[in-house]
Amino acid sequence: MTASDVRVIGVVGLGGMGSGIAQLAIEAGYETVAREVTGELGETARGRIAHYLQRKVDKGRLEAGERDAALALLSLTTSVGDLATCDLVVEAITEELDSKHALFAELEGIVRAEAVLATNTSALSVTEIAAAVSTPERVVGMHFFNPAPLMPLVEIIRAELSSDAAVETAYQVGERLGKRPIRCHDTPGFVVNRVLIPLLNDCLRVLDEARVSPEDLDTAMTAGAGWPMGPCALVDLVGIDVHVHASEALYEKLREPRMAPPPRIVAMKNAGLLGRKSGRGFYVYDD
Ligand SMILES: NC(=O)c1ccc[n+]([C@@H]2O[C@H](COP(=O)([O-])OP(=O)(O)OC[C@H]3O[C@@H](n4cnc5c(N)ncnc54)[C@H](O)[C@@H]3O)[C@@H](O)[C@H]2O)c1
C-alpha cells in the first residue's frame, strides 16, 4: 500500500479531533467513512464539520459547490464493519488503552491486510496499541494537533514494528491532507509535547518564583522570546485540565520533575478554572 493507493479513509471517533480529521479528509477529496458509537454523535460531528466549511464559504475561502462536494464524501456509521473498504483508518477515540486495544483488534479482522492503521493518541504508546493486532507492522501514529483543520503539524510516529511502507504512506497522506508532517519514533510525548509540556510547566513555576503576573509573564515571552502567544494564554486555550492530564502522563513515563504539573494549576483544575472553555483560567473570558 502506498499513498497513491489510498482512496478511502476511515476515521473512528468523531469528537474534537476525529471530526477535524474527517473534515481534512473530505476537503482533500478522500471518500471518508466515519464511525461513532451512536448515530446522534455522528450527526453532531457532521453538523460541526458543515458549520466550519460554511464559515470558509462565508470568508470566501471555499466555493459553495466545493463545500457540498466535500460533505458528499462523508458517510457516517456506527458499525466497524463499514470500515472494510478503507485503505487507511485513523483512530481518534477516547484516550484509554483498553478501548483502543479492543478497537484495533476488531479493525484487524475487518480491513484488508495492506490497509494502514493509524492512532491519533497523544499520551499512549503507539507500540503498546499495536500489540493488540497480529500485524503490528501496519500500525503507526498520526498525531494531529488541536484544532486539526487549522494546526499545520502532524507527527508521523514509527512504532517498534511499523514498516517503512506504513510510515511513508501515513507521511504522504498527511501531506495530501495539507499538513506539514514530520517523522519521529514512539517515545513519550513524541516531539512537540515532550518539549512543550515541561517548558510550559517551567513558565508556570516562574509565576510564583519571580512573583510575576500572568499578563507580565505572557508579555515577557511574546516580547522577549518571540513566542506567538504567552504561556498563560496558551494553557488557557489548551484547557487547564488537558494540560494537567498531559503533564501527569508524561511525568508518569519519564519521571522528570519538570514534567509534573505545578501545584498551582492542579488547584486551578480542581476549582473548575479550566481556561477559555470554562470562562476563567489565568484570564477571564466573557465571550
Ligand atoms: N484534544 C486534543 O487536544 C488532542 C490532540 C491530539 C490528539 N488527541 C487524541 O485524540 C484522541 C481523541 O481525543 P478528543 O479530544 O477528540 O476526544 P473526545 O472525547 O472529544 O472524542 C472521542 C470520541 O470518540 C468516541 N468513541 C469512543 N469510543 C469509540 C469507539 N469505540 N468507536 C467510535 N467512537 C468512539 C466518543 O463517543 C467521542 O465522541 C485521543 O486519543 C486524544 O489523546 C487529542
The ligand as an SDF file (V2000), in Angstrom:
LIG
                    3D

 44 48  0  0  0  0  0  0  0  0999 V2000
   -7.9050   17.0830   22.3640 N   0  0  0  0  0  0  0  0  0  0  0  0
   -6.6500   17.2740   21.9560 C   0  0  0  0  0  0  0  0  0  0  0  0
   -6.0790   18.3800   22.0820 O   0  0  0  0  0  0  0  0  0  0  0  0
   -5.9020   16.1660   21.2760 C   0  0  0  0  0  0  0  0  0  0  0  0
   -4.8070   16.4810   20.4580 C   0  0  0  0  0  0  0  0  0  0  0  0
   -4.1450   15.4400   19.7940 C   0  0  0  0  0  0  0  0  0  0  0  0
   -4.5590   14.1270   19.9830 C   0  0  0  0  0  0  0  0  0  0  0  0
   -5.6140   13.8330   20.8120 N   0  0  0  0  0  0  0  0  0  0  0  0
   -6.0300   12.4290   20.9610 C   0  0  0  0  0  0  0  0  0  0  0  0
   -7.1160   12.1850   20.0570 O   0  0  0  0  0  0  0  0  0  0  0  0
   -7.9930   11.1990   20.6290 C   0  0  0  0  0  0  0  0  0  0  0  0
   -9.3930   11.7840   20.7280 C   0  0  0  0  0  0  0  0  0  0  0  0
   -9.3350   12.9540   21.5010 O   0  0  0  0  0  0  0  0  0  0  0  0
  -10.5510   14.0040   21.5180 P   0  0  0  0  0  0  0  0  0  0  0  0
  -10.0600   15.1890   22.2560 O   0  0  0  0  0  0  0  0  0  0  0  0
  -11.1300   14.1490   20.1740 O   0  0  0  0  0  0  0  0  0  0  0  0
  -11.5810   13.2030   22.4550 O   0  0  0  0  0  0  0  0  0  0  0  0
  -13.1660   13.3710   22.5530 P   0  0  0  0  0  0  0  0  0  0  0  0
  -13.5390   12.8310   23.8840 O   0  0  0  0  0  0  0  0  0  0  0  0
  -13.5750   14.7440   22.1390 O   0  0  0  0  0  0  0  0  0  0  0  0
  -13.7120   12.3680   21.4110 O   0  0  0  0  0  0  0  0  0  0  0  0
  -13.6310   10.9830   21.4790 C   0  0  0  0  0  0  0  0  0  0  0  0
  -14.8380   10.4270   20.7140 C   0  0  0  0  0  0  0  0  0  0  0  0
  -14.6470    9.0510   20.4760 O   0  0  0  0  0  0  0  0  0  0  0  0
  -15.8950    8.4160   20.5730 C   0  0  0  0  0  0  0  0  0  0  0  0
  -15.6480    6.9910   20.8040 N   0  0  0  0  0  0  0  0  0  0  0  0
  -15.2530    6.3850   21.9370 C   0  0  0  0  0  0  0  0  0  0  0  0
  -15.0840    5.0670   21.7150 N   0  0  0  0  0  0  0  0  0  0  0  0
  -15.3890    4.8520   20.3980 C   0  0  0  0  0  0  0  0  0  0  0  0
  -15.3900    3.7120   19.5520 C   0  0  0  0  0  0  0  0  0  0  0  0
  -15.0430    2.5030   20.0190 N   0  0  0  0  0  0  0  0  0  0  0  0
  -15.7530    3.8640   18.2560 N   0  0  0  0  0  0  0  0  0  0  0  0
  -16.1000    5.0820   17.7760 C   0  0  0  0  0  0  0  0  0  0  0  0
  -16.0960    6.1960   18.5250 N   0  0  0  0  0  0  0  0  0  0  0  0
  -15.7420    6.0810   19.8210 C   0  0  0  0  0  0  0  0  0  0  0  0
  -16.6060    9.1260   21.6910 C   0  0  0  0  0  0  0  0  0  0  0  0
  -18.0210    8.9570   21.5780 O   0  0  0  0  0  0  0  0  0  0  0  0
  -16.1580   10.5760   21.4520 C   0  0  0  0  0  0  0  0  0  0  0  0
  -17.0660   11.2800   20.6220 O   0  0  0  0  0  0  0  0  0  0  0  0
   -7.3680   10.7930   21.9590 C   0  0  0  0  0  0  0  0  0  0  0  0
   -6.5460    9.6660   21.7710 O   0  0  0  0  0  0  0  0  0  0  0  0
   -6.5210   12.0160   22.3270 C   0  0  0  0  0  0  0  0  0  0  0  0
   -5.4490   11.7180   23.1730 O   0  0  0  0  0  0  0  0  0  0  0  0
   -6.3140   14.8320   21.4440 C   0  0  0  0  0  0  0  0  0  0  0  0
  1  2  1  0
  2  3  2  0
  2  4  1  0
  4  5  1  0
  4 44  2  0
  5  6  2  0
  6  7  1  0
  7  8  2  0
  8  9  1  0
  8 44  1  0
  9 10  1  0
  9 42  1  0
 10 11  1  0
 11 12  1  0
 11 40  1  0
 12 13  1  0
 13 14  1  0
 14 15  2  0
 14 16  1  0
 14 17  1  0
 17 18  1  0
 18 19  2  0
 18 20  1  0
 18 21  1  0
 21 22  1  0
 22 23  1  0
 23 24  1  0
 23 38  1  0
 24 25  1  0
 25 26  1  0
 25 36  1  0
 26 27  1  0
 26 35  1  0
 27 28  2  0
 28 29  1  0
 29 30  1  0
 29 35  2  0
 30 31  1  0
 30 32  2  0
 32 33  1  0
 33 34  2  0
 34 35  1  0
 36 37  1  0
 36 38  1  0
 38 39  1  0
 40 41  1  0
 40 42  1  0
 42 43  1  0
M  CHG  2   8   1  16  -1
M  END
$$$$
